[in-house]
C-alpha cells in the first residue's frame, strides 16, 4: 500500500530553528554548516530554508562577532528560534569567558538574546554559564488555538503549518473517556493543543526547560486545576525509560522520540501492559519501522501517514497508530 505524503506549498523559509556553526571567509568570520557526518565546514551567507528574520538576526550577531574580533578558537555555535509572528530569540555559545563592551540591540522582531560560556570539553552547545541576557527567554506559538511557550533548548516542531496537519490526524485517535501518557512531550506540543479530546494526561520529558514550559503551558490553559479524579494534567521531568510504570493498559500512549527511537525498556513495558492504542510520531522512519516490528507481536498498524516537515531535504516525519490484535 502506498503511503500518503502531505505538506503545504511553503518550501522556503519554513524552518523556525537554526543552529549555525562558524567559518572563516575573506571578510572575517562567517556562518557555516558542517557537511553531514564530516568535520568539513561550508561557509554560507544565509539559509534559504530558515525564517527570514532568523537570517537577519544571525547577521546582526555575526556583525558583533567581527566587530569585537572574536576568534574561531572562542566560537562554538549559535541557536536561533522564531515563531509565526516572526519574533526571534537567539543564543551565542563561546568557549572563553570574554567580556564585551556592547551587544546586539533588540528590536520589534529580535526580542531576546543570551550569551553563554560553553565548556570546550563538549562539542555540543551546552550552557555552562550565562554571561549576558536581555529581553525574552521564550517565544509563544499557537497550535490549533492553544498558545504554547518554548525556549532555546526546548524541543519544538520545525514546520508549524505541517505539524498542525499531524495534530489533526492524532486527534482522531484520542478518546474523551481515556487518559493519555505523552512520552518525549517537549513543552506539550502534541497533547496540550488536543486537551479537549482526552480525560487527562501525564507529560514526560527529560529536558528540564521543556517540562518547565509544559507545566506553565498547562497552567495557562487552565488544565492543572484539581478535579474529582486528581490533576487534569501532570508533568514529569525524567527519561522515558525510567518511568515506564506510567504506561498502563487503560491509557493511550503517545510517543514522539528522538531519532534513536524508543528505548528497549519502553518497548518491553508496552508489550507487557498492552495499552489499547499507541500513537507514534517519528522523525526517523527506520527506527520507527524497527520499533513497530518489535511491537507487531501484539499490535497491528491501523493508520499511517507521512508529513513533509522538511521540504527540499530527504527527511519526512511519519505517523503510525497501533492497536492490539
C-alpha positions in Angstrom: 0.0 0.0 0.0 1.4 3.4 -1.0 1.9 5.8 1.9 0.2 9.2 1.7 2.6 12.2 2.0 1.1 15.6 2.9 2.6 19.1 3.2 1.9 22.6 2.2 3.1 24.9 -0.6 5.7 26.7 1.5 9.1 25.1 0.7 11.4 28.1 1.6 11.7 29.9 4.8 9.8 27.4 6.8 12.3 26.5 9.5 11.7 28.1 12.9 15.0 26.9 14.4 18.6 27.1 13.2 21.9 26.1 14.8 24.7 27.7 12.9 28.4 27.0 13.3 31.1 29.4 12.2 33.8 29.5 9.5 36.5 31.9 8.2 36.0 33.8 5.0 37.7 36.7 3.2 35.8 39.3 5.2 36.3 37.6 8.6 34.1 35.1 10.5 31.1 33.8 8.6 28.2 31.4 9.3 28.8 27.8 8.3 27.3 24.3 8.4 29.1 21.0 8.8 28.7 18.5 6.0 26.7 15.6 7.3 28.9 13.1 9.0 32.1 15.1 8.4 34.2 17.8 10.0 34.2 19.9 6.8 32.6 23.3 7.2 30.7 25.1 4.4 30.5 28.9 4.7 27.1 30.4 3.9 25.6 33.9 3.9 22.1 32.7 4.9 20.0 29.5 4.9 17.1 29.7 2.4 15.1 27.1 4.4 15.1 29.4 7.5 12.7 32.1 8.5 13.9 35.4 7.0 14.1 37.0 10.4 16.3 34.3 11.7 18.7 35.1 8.9 18.5 38.8 9.6 19.3 38.3 13.3 22.1 35.9 12.6 23.8 38.6 10.5 23.4 41.1 13.4 25.1 38.8 15.8 27.8 38.0 13.1 28.5 41.7 12.9 29.1 41.8 16.6 31.5 38.9 16.4 33.5 40.5 13.7 33.4 44.0 15.4 34.9 42.5 18.5 37.3 40.3 16.5 36.2 37.1 18.3 38.4 34.3 17.1 37.3 30.9 15.7 39.0 29.4 18.8 36.5 31.1 21.0 33.4 30.5 19.0 31.2 27.4 19.2 27.7 27.8 17.8 24.6 30.0 17.6 21.0 28.9 18.1 18.1 31.0 16.8 14.4 30.3 17.0 11.4 32.1 15.6 7.6 31.9 15.6 4.9 32.6 13.1 4.8 36.2 14.3 8.5 36.4 13.1 9.8 37.1 16.6 13.3 35.7 17.2 15.3 34.7 20.2 19.0 33.8 19.9 21.8 32.4 21.9 25.5 32.6 21.2 27.9 30.0 22.7 31.5 30.7 23.2 34.4 28.7 24.7 36.0 31.5 26.6 34.6 33.8 29.3 35.0 37.0 27.2 33.8 40.5 28.1 32.0 42.7 25.6 31.6 46.5 25.5 28.3 46.2 23.8 25.7 43.7 22.5 23.3 43.4 19.6 20.3 45.7 20.1 16.9 44.2 20.3 14.1 45.4 18.0 10.5 44.7 17.1 11.3 41.2 15.9 14.6 40.4 17.7 13.1 40.0 21.1 15.7 38.1 23.2 19.4 37.4 23.3 21.7 35.3 25.5 25.5 34.8 25.6 26.7 31.6 27.1 30.1 30.3 28.1 30.0 26.7 26.9 32.8 24.4 28.1 35.3 23.3 25.5 35.0 19.8 27.0 31.8 19.2 25.0 31.3 19.9 21.2 27.6 20.5 21.9 26.0 23.9 22.6 25.7 23.3 26.3 25.1 26.3 28.6 27.9 26.1 31.2 27.4 29.7 32.4 25.2 32.7 31.4 27.4 35.7 30.6 24.7 38.1 29.4 21.0 38.1 28.8 18.5 40.6 27.6 14.8 40.5 26.6 12.6 37.5 26.4 13.8 34.0 27.2 11.0 32.3 25.3 8.6 32.5 22.4 4.9 31.7 22.1 3.4 29.8 19.3 -0.3 29.0 18.7 -1.2 25.4 17.8 -4.8 24.7 17.0 -5.8 27.7 19.1 -3.6 26.7 22.1 -0.8 29.1 23.0 2.4 27.3 24.0 5.7 28.8 25.2 9.1 27.3 24.4 12.7 28.3 24.9 16.1 28.0 23.2 16.7 24.4 24.5 13.1 23.1 24.4 12.1 20.7 21.6 9.5 22.2 19.3 8.4 21.3 15.8 10.2 22.9 12.9 7.3 23.4 10.5 4.2 24.6 12.3 1.6 24.5 9.4 2.5 20.9 8.6 2.7 19.9 12.2 -0.9 21.1 12.7 -1.9 18.6 10.0 -0.3 15.8 12.0 -2.0 17.1 15.2 -5.4 16.9 13.4 -4.8 13.3 12.5 -3.6 12.4 16.0 -6.8 13.9 17.5 -8.9 11.4 15.6 -7.4 8.6 17.7 -7.9 10.1 21.1 -10.8 9.2 23.5 -12.6 11.6 25.9 -13.0 8.7 28.3 -9.3 7.7 28.4 -6.2 9.3 29.8 -3.1 9.9 27.8 0.6 9.2 28.6 2.7 11.6 26.4 6.4 10.4 26.3 9.1 12.7 24.9 6.5 15.5 25.2 8.7 18.6 25.0 6.6 21.6 26.0 3.4 19.7 25.4 3.2 20.5 21.7 1.2 17.3 20.9 -1.1 16.7 23.9 -1.8 20.2 25.0 -3.4 21.5 21.8 -5.6 18.4 21.8 -6.6 18.8 25.5 -10.3 18.6 24.9 -10.0 15.2 23.3 -9.0 13.1 26.3 -9.7 12.6 30.0 -6.3 13.6 31.5 -2.6 13.3 30.7 0.9 12.9 32.1 3.6 14.6 30.1 7.1 13.2 30.3 10.4 14.7 29.1 14.0 14.6 30.2 14.7 18.3 29.4 14.2 20.5 32.5 13.5 23.6 30.5 10.9 21.9 28.2 9.0 20.3 31.1 9.0 23.7 32.9 7.3 25.3 29.9 5.0 22.3 29.6 3.9 22.9 33.2 3.4 26.6 32.5 1.6 26.0 29.3 -0.9 23.6 31.0 -1.4 26.1 33.8 -2.1 28.9 31.2 -4.7 26.6 29.6 -6.3 26.1 33.0 -5.6 22.3 32.8 -3.9 21.8 36.1 -6.9 22.6 38.3 -7.7 19.9 40.8 -10.7 17.8 39.9 -12.5 14.8 41.4 -10.1 12.5 39.7 -7.0 14.5 40.6 -5.0 16.8 38.4 -6.1 17.0 34.8 -2.5 17.4 33.5 0.6 16.2 35.3 4.3 16.7 34.2 7.4 14.6 34.9 11.0 15.6 34.2 12.6 12.2 33.6 13.9 10.0 30.8 11.0 7.9 29.5 12.8 4.6 30.2 12.9 5.5 33.9 9.2 6.0 34.3 7.8 3.1 32.2 5.4 2.3 35.1 3.2 5.2 33.7 2.4 3.0 30.7 -0.8 1.2 31.7 -3.3 -0.9 29.8 -6.1 1.6 30.2 -4.1 4.5 28.9 -3.5 5.8 25.3 0.3 6.2 24.8 1.7 9.0 22.6 5.4 8.8 21.7 7.5 11.3 19.7 11.0 10.0 20.4 14.4 11.4 19.2 16.0 9.8 16.1 17.2 6.8 18.1 13.6 5.7 18.5 12.1 4.0 21.6 14.2 2.7 24.4 14.2 -1.1 24.9 12.6 -0.6 28.4 9.7 1.4 26.8 9.2 -1.4 24.2 9.2 -4.0 27.0 6.6 -2.2 29.1 4.3 -1.6 26.1 4.4 -5.4 25.3 3.8 -6.2 28.9 0.9 -3.8 29.6 -0.6 -3.7 26.1 -2.2 -0.2 26.1 -5.1 -0.4 23.7 -3.6 2.3 21.4 -0.1 3.6 20.7 0.2 6.8 18.6 3.8 7.0 17.3 5.1 10.2 15.6 8.7 9.9 14.3 11.4 11.9 12.6 13.3 8.7 11.7 11.3 6.2 9.7 14.0 3.5 10.0 13.9 3.4 13.8 10.1 3.7 13.8 9.9 0.7 11.5 12.2 -1.2 13.8 10.1 -0.4 16.8 6.8 -1.2 15.0 8.3 -4.6 14.1 9.1 -5.3 17.7 5.6 -4.4 18.7 3.9 -6.3 15.9 3.6 -9.5 18.1 0.8 -7.6 20.0 -0.1 -4.7 17.7 -1.3 -4.0 14.2 -0.9 -0.7 12.3 -4.3 0.9 11.7 -3.2 4.2 10.3 -0.1 5.6 8.7 0.8 8.9 7.0 3.9 10.8 6.1 4.3 14.6 6.5 6.8 16.7 4.6 8.1 18.7 7.6 11.4 19.4 5.9 10.9 20.4 2.2 14.0 20.3 0.0 15.6 17.8 2.3 15.5 14.0 2.3 13.7 13.9 5.7 10.0 13.3 6.4 8.0 12.6 9.6 5.9 9.5 9.9 2.7 8.9 12.0 1.7 5.4 12.8 -1.3 4.4 15.0 -1.1 0.9 16.5 -3.9 -1.1 18.1 -4.0 -4.5 19.7 -4.7 -7.6 17.6 
